[in-house]
Amino acid sequence: MLLVDDALFLEHRAREPHPERPERLLAARRAVEGLRARAPVDVLAPRDATDDELCRVHTPAYLEELGRWAGKSGMADADTFLSPQSVSAARRAAGGAVALAEALWRGTAESGVAVVRPPGHHALPDRAMGFCLLNNVAIAAAHARSLGAERVAILDWDVHHGNGTEDMFYADPSVLYVSLHQAPYYPGTGAASDIGSGEGRGFTVNVPLSAGARDAVYLAAFDRVIGPILEAYRPSLMLVSAGFDAHERDPLGGMALTDLGYAALSRRLLGVLPEHCALGLVLEGGYDLAGLEGALGASLGAIARAEAEAETALEPRAEPVGAAHAAEIQRALSALGSSWKLG
Ligand SMILES: [Zn+2]
């Protein structure tokens, strides 16, 4: 397991109180430390992302605007703050995601995690949004493509829809974007009928779920929609926009995933990847510190196959999926039926 971390990720700070705070990184580090007792973890120190790497998904005008923010404090939108070190942290965070993708693509490790701040999946080509300045996971996916990865898949299990990532690859079949998210909810995008355009039609997969979804709902959505599509797509590299704000403890999200649920999702994801396809997690949201630490730790443990107990003992309790959630999963299935063979 590779860990991408950097001291700069602590230096992005809002006027308090703000949920996207440096203490989140300390919680993520505790989760990795917990894994270290059970599995080897190698640390990779990232560099800054270059302008060329950033411009694969962001506009030069936006990078210029960000440059003008460097060293200053302010607000990029109603809920996206900048502190004097924020632009440096964002460039390093994007570089961290790039380093992770490159190491995984080159076979340095089978899996890894980049515990980056600020997060990225709401950042659009030309503007900051929703706590996000640069779209780390999208920059990483575009970088892997430039190195020769034919098909990159991104599973976004953050409770919010990753509108920025979707936007960047909406017409691009070489990056499959898959999102499980709460709806209706911020930022309001990610309808089941939004499946991509042009050559990218079918390569955006949205599974919006109403509030209250528990482990069984997420696992049913994975088993019925996401797993079969990933199996057919056969990604050369798998990235996760790993937000933990769908956790039952999270103060922002309205979902009810448990640590075991995240572990089970991670295990299922590993199970549908082709041989030699590496898996990298890029941190997004997750605003309850214990929830973030527990769910990230459980996910990493599942990915590193570090658990001493039999995997069957680690499955969350089987529960029925309610009619409303079942109908939502069915809607996603129907929207994608003409693009993929789904049961
Ligand atoms: Zn989120």
Boltz pocket constraint, residues with backbone or C-beta under 6 A from the ligand:
constraints:
  - pocket:
      binder: B
      contacts: [[A, 158], [A, 159], [A, 160], [A, 243], [A, 245], [A, 284], [A, 285], [A, 286]]
      max_distance: 6.0
